[in-house]
Amino acid sequence: MRRALILLMSLSLWAFRPIGLYWKGNLKAVLYLDSNLKVNGKALNANLVLPTDLTWDGKNIWVVSRMENKIVALSESGEFRKVLLEGPSPLLAVAWDPQRRCLWGISSRKIYRLSPQDGTSFGSFPSPSRTISSADYGDGYLWALDSRRRQIYQIDPETGWVLNFFPVKSNLPVGISYEKGRARILDFSGKITEIDINSFFQKKLLRGPAKKWRITLKQGIIAGGGGVKEAVFHFALPRNRDFQKILKIKPFFRPSYTTVDEQRIATCRIRNLKPGEARYCGLQVDVLLQEVHYFLSPTSIKGKIPEKIKQIYLRDGEKYDIKNPYIQHLVEEILKGEKNYYRKVRKIYQFIGERLHYELAGGWNPAPVVLKRGSGSCSEYTFSFIALLRAAGIPARYVGSVVERGTGYDWVFHRWAEVYFPGYGWVPVDAQHGDNPNPLEAATGFGFLPARFLVTTEAAGPLPPLGWTYNFSHEVKAGSTDYRVIEVAIWEELK
């Protein structure tokens, strides 16, 4: 009796728990956990156990139940028209695609293209998240709501790419309905809020909260048995960027300065070290770092590339070898006549992620060698990505950084590419992130940068006196080769 009472109470509570939303034009439908629907104020019942989402195809209201692995089609009056049983996988969300005349069903692992006739799956790609609660279709894209991460994913239905992810501020969001650049979000309390998706593209980027850091960049040498006559250390100096504001740079040596393109470099000289003696040069950087997120899509890239940008960032280099027949052939195969600027960049990005896997092979080989080998370091991913972009006529450069790794210091460092997007400028695109089967994880490398990188270096190619290195470089005149050079970044958060 007690268990029955608890069950009745639970069912009663479910009646007040909305779980799905469809609201376009004159049709407003809200789905509840107890399988009831309110369609333009009229109560209907889908007779499903724990339904999860709904959509509308102009004739039918489709309701999906994960527990029963069933999709039910109802008329606006509540008449049962069709039941699609035993889908390819228990579905969390469903959306009607009027262009392809199909249903999109989202499970915890895949997104399926389904026949509305019998539920047959005739295509799928990986799902970006296991916690998608609702989906809709509009403006040529799938829009999926991740209730746990509180994000909306813009998904290209042709490729499965996650083009963008947008923040949702609603408390426990469960349902989404998209119409003409706006997303209506239903939360578990029944409140509906509206998000202007177009406003993100108008702003172009979003910054996170700022953190203040004191970063000490340090180079040193321990002399070997023959001593050191002279050690010259070069430091690439960081500058202000969309995601970093330099507050102060304080060298602990008497520097000389050079500037190549827009990169400033400080140089320190140490002379006459005895065997076993250690000496160091360092500089202190106080900086505000912020997460940055650029919102790009195939339709948001507009404008022309300045001629100066083309002159500098389309030129060749020994690490790129863009005139190599192999590079030229790859670009032709990857793009296959693609005209859209965004899609060109994204196709090359996806190709690099599929072709390469991360491996330190002991050098920075040219792009053709790396792409034929199928593996590379972060620098080799970057050189290969830049080579293919420049061969396609898209300006790109590399940046180098020191990294906050949670240990207080970094001696590994990281390099990635920046791509020039008309109307935006330089946008970070880390090709190594594309090497991930999860489309959301792959998307985080494309126009997104967390607040854990101090970028010191930006370059079209080799920079005297850094050469192809970044952050630091050195030149040593010594009586033997058994000396040791140390390069490190020490991170201290400032309150």
N, C-alpha and C positions, 0 to 999 in steps of 0.2 A: 504493500500500500504506500509506503513511504517513497519507494523508488518510482512508483507511478506518479506520485504527487510531484516529485522533483522533475520528472520528464514533462509533465503538464506545464509546470512553471517555466521550464526551459523553452518549450514550444511557444508559450505565451510571450516570452521575452523576444524570441526570434521574430515575431510579428512586427516588432518595432525596429528591426535591424535592417536597414537598406544595404544592398550589396552590389547593385548594378544600375547604370543610367544610360538611357538613350534619349537625347533631346535635340532634335533638329527640326527646323521649320515649325509646323503646327503640331508635331507629335512629341509628347513628353511621356516617357515610360520609366518607372522606377521599379526595380526588382528587389524583393525582400528574401531573407534567409528561409522563411517558412514557405517559399514558392509562390507567394502572392505577388501580383503585379498591379500597379496602378497605371493605367494607360489613359492619359487625359482625364484623370480623376475617376475613371471607372475601374473597379476591382475585378481582376481575373485571377485564375489559378492555373499554374503550369503542371501541377501534380508531380513535382520532382523532389527528391531528397537532397537538400543542401545545394540549390542552384548557385552558380557563380557569376554568370554574366549574360548579357542579352544584346541583340542587334535587330535591325529592321531592314528589309529589302524592298520596301514599297508595297508589299502585299502581306508578308509574313513577319511575325515577331519570333525570332529564333532565341531560345533559351537553352543554355548549356548547364549540365550538372556533372561535376567532376566525379562525385561519388558513384553515380550510375553510368558514367561514361556514355552519356546520351545527349543528343541535341533535339529539341522539340520545336516544331513550327506551329504557331498559333495565329489565328486571324485577330484583327482588332477587337472583335466581339468575344474572343475567347474560345472559338471553335478549334479543335485539334485538326491540323491538316497533314502533318507528317512527323514521323519520328526517325531520326537517324541514329542507329544503334551501333555500339562497339566501334568507336572511332579508333584511329591509329594509336592513340595514347590518351589517358585521362586529360581532358581539356580544362584549362583555367579561365580562358577568355575566348570570345568569338567576335568577329567583325565581318560585315558585308562589304564586298568590293564591287561597286556597280560597273567599273570599267572592265573587269575580267569576268564578271558575272559568277563570282565564286564566294565561298565563305573562307575566312582565315581563322584557323583554330590554333590557339597557343597553349602548349603544354609546358611542363617545367623544364623541358629540354629542347623542344623543337617548335617551329612554327610551320603549320601545314596548310597547303592550299587544298580546299575540300570542295567536292561537287555538291551543290545543293539538292541534286536529284537523289543520290543514295549515300552520300558521305565519303565516297572514294577519295583517297588522297592521291593527288597527281603532282607532287612536288613538295619539298620541305627545305628548311635551312635552320641552323641552330638558333635557339631562343637566347636573348641577351641576359635573362635572369630566371631564376626558379620561383620568384615571388611576384610575377605579373598577375594582377587581379582582374584587369579589364582592358578592352581594346576597342578601337574604332578606326575608320578609314576616312581619309579626306585629303583633298589637294594632291592626290597621287601617292600618298604615303600611309603606312600603318602607324597608328599612335597607340602605344602600349603604356599602361600605368603600372609602375612597380610600387606596390603599397608599402613594402618594407623599407626600401631606399628612398621613398618619396621623390620619385622621378618620373618624368614622361620621356619615353624613347620615340624618336622619329626614325622609322625603319623604312628603307627602300625595299619594296616588295619584289623587285626584279633580282636584286643581289643579296638581300639579307643584311646589308650594311646598316649599322646604327649610325645615322648621320649626326644626330645631336641628342643630348639628354638635358632636360629642363627641370629645374627644381620645383617641387610642390610643397607649399607651406601648410596645406590642410592637415588636420589631425586625423590619423588613420584613414587615408584616402582609399576608397574601394572601387569607385566607378568613374569612367571617363566617357565624354561625348565630345567630338570635335566637329567644328563647323566654321569654315571661312576664316582660318587663322586664329581661332579662339577655342580653348579647351574648357569645358565645364567639368568640374571635379566634384564628385559626391563623396562625402565622408561617412563614417560609421554612425554618426549621430543624426544623419539626414540632411545636413547642411550642404548646399551647393555653392561653390565659388567658381569664379571665372578667371582664367589665365590668358593674357594676350600673348600668344606665341610670336606674333609678328614683331612685338616690341623688342624681343631679344635680338632679332636680326637688325632692327633699327639701331639698337645700342652697340651691336657688333661684338661686344665682349662684356664679361662679368668678372669682377674681382672679388676675392674672398677677404676675410679679415687680415690685417697686417700683423706680422711678427717682427720684432726688432732683434737683430743678431749682431754680435761682434765676431768677425771671422779673421783669424790670423793666418795669412799665407806665408809659408816658411820654406826656404830652400837652404840646404847646407851641404857640407862636404866633410868627410873624414879622410884625412890624407893617408895614403898607403906608405909602403916602405921607402919609396923614392921621394916622398914629400910632394908638395904642389907649388908650382911657381905662380900660377894664376888661375882663379876660378871666376868665371863671369856668369851671373845669374840674371835671367830675364823674367819679369813678371808682367803678364797681360793684365791691364787695369780695367776693372768693370766700370760700366756707365749706367745711367738711368735707362730703364726699359719699362714696358707696360706692367711688369710684375716685380720690378725692383727699383727702389729709390735709394741712391747712395747718399748717406749722411756725412760720411767723413772717410778719407783715406790717409792713413798716417804711416809713412815708411820709417823703419828703424835703421836706415842707412842713408847715406848721401847719394841720391839717385841721379842718373842722367836719363833723359826722356827722348823717345822717338815716337813718331806717329806714322802708321802705314794705313792707307785708306782712312777708315775712321777708328782704327784700333790704336790706342795709346799703350806704350810699353815702357816700364821702368827697369833700369839696369843697375845691378850692384856688382862691384868688383872686390874680390878678396885675393891678397897676394902673400906669397912666402909662408906657406904652412909647413911645419916640420912633420916628419913621419908620426902618424898616430894622432895628430892635432885635429880638432874639430872646430869649425867656424860656421856661422849661420847668417843669413840675411832674411829679413821678414818685413811684412807690412800688415797693418791692421785696417780692416774695412768694417765700418759700421753701416748697416743697411736695413731697410724695411723690405721684407719679402711678402708677397701675396700670391695666393693661388689665382690663376687666370684661366678663363674659359672663353674661347672664341666660338661664335655661332655662325657656321658656314653651311651653305646648301648649294645645290646646282643652280638655283635661281637667284642667289644672293650676291654672286660675284659679278660685278659690273664695272666697266671702265677700262682704261688702257694702261699698259705698262710704260712707265717713263723710259726714254731712250738711255739715260744714264744708268738706270738699273740693268737694262739689257746689256749694255757695253761691259759692265763689270761682272755680272752674275750669270752670263751665258757663256763665258769664255772657258776654254778647255784647260786641263791640267793633267799631270802625269798620273794622278790617282783616279782621274775620271775617264780619260781616253774616249771621249764621246764620239769621235769619228771612226772608232773601231767598228768594222762591219758587224761584229757580234752585238755591240750595243745598239747600233742602228736597226738591226733585224729584230732585237727584242722589243724595242719601242714600237716598231710597226706591228708586231704581233700582239702586244699588250693593248694598244689603243685601237687598232682596227678601224681607223677612220673617225674615231670619237672627236667631236668638235667642242663639247662643253668643257670649260676650263676646270671646274671643280672635279668633274668625273675623270678627266685626264690625270690629275694629281692623285685622286683616290684609287684609280686603277693601278697606277704605278706603286702606290703605297701598299695595296693589297698584294700585288705581285711580289714585292720584296718580302713581305711577311710569309708568303707561301713558299718562296724559293729558298730562303735562308733560315738557318737555325744558329743560335748563339754558340760561338766557340772561339776561344783565344788560341789562335794558330801561330802566334809569335811574330807578328809583323802587320803592317798596314799595306796590304796588297792592292793593286789597281782594281777598279770595278770589274773589268772582264774576267780577271782571275777569280775574284770572290764569287761572282755570279755563276761561273762554271763549276766552282768547287762546292757551292751550296751552303757555306758556313762563313761566319765572320764575327769580329768584335763589334762593339758599338761604333767605332770609327769606320770599320769596313761596311757596315750597314749604311752609314751616313754617306760615305763616298759613292757607294753603288746607287743609292737613292738619288743623290745629286746628279750623278752621271746620266741616269735615265731621264730625269726631269729636264736637264739642260739640252739633252739630245732631242727632247720633245718641244724645245723652245720656251720652257718655263723657268724663270729665274729662281735660283736656290743658292743658299750659302750654309756653312756650318757654324755652330756655336759650341763652345766648350765651357764646362762648369766644374765647380767643386760641389759636393753633395752632402747634405745633412743626413747622416745614416743612423742617428740615435745613439751613437757611441761617443760623440764629442769630437771626432776627428775623421778625416777622409784622406786616403792616399790612392784611391782607385780612380775617382773622377768620372766624368761622363761627357759624351759628345752626341749631338743630334743635329738635324737640319732645320732650317727655317725656309719657308716657301713664300714667295711674293704673290699675294692675292690682291688684284686691283680692287680698290675701295676699302681695303683693310690694311695693307702694308705687309710687314713681315709677320708670319704666323708660325709658331713652333709645330713641327711635325716630326715625331720620333719614330723612324721606320722600324726600330727594334720592337716597339710596342705592337706593331702589326703582326708580329710573329706570335699570335695567340688565337686559338680556335674559337674563343668566346667573343662574339661580335661587340659586346660592350667593352670588354678589356681592350680589344683592338681599337675601338673608337677613342679611348682615353689618350692615345698617342697622337691624335689628329686634332690639333687646336686646343689642347688642354695641357696645363703644366701645374703641378702641385707646388706648394711654397717651401721647397726644400733644396732649391738650386740657386747658387750665386753664379750667374753667367759672367765670366771674365773676358771671353774671347769671341769675336765674330769675324769671319773671313770668307772671301770668295775662293781662296786657295792658299798656298804657302805665304807666310808673312815673315819677311826678314825682321828680326833675327829668330823668330819662333819656328820658321819652317812650317811643316805640316803638324807640329805639336800644338797644344793649347794649354792654357793656364800658366805653365812654366816652360823654360828651356835653359840649357846651360852649355858652356864651353869650358873645357879644362885643359890646362897645360901642366903636365905632371911628369915626374921622373920615372913613374911606373904606372901600370894600369890597375893596380889593386886598391885604388881609392873607392870610396862609396859616396854617392850623391843621394840626398834625402829631399823629398818633396811631400809636403803635408799641408792640409787645411785644418785648423782647429776652430771648432764652433762653440760659441757661448751665447746663450739666449739672454737678452737684456730686458729687464722689466720697465 
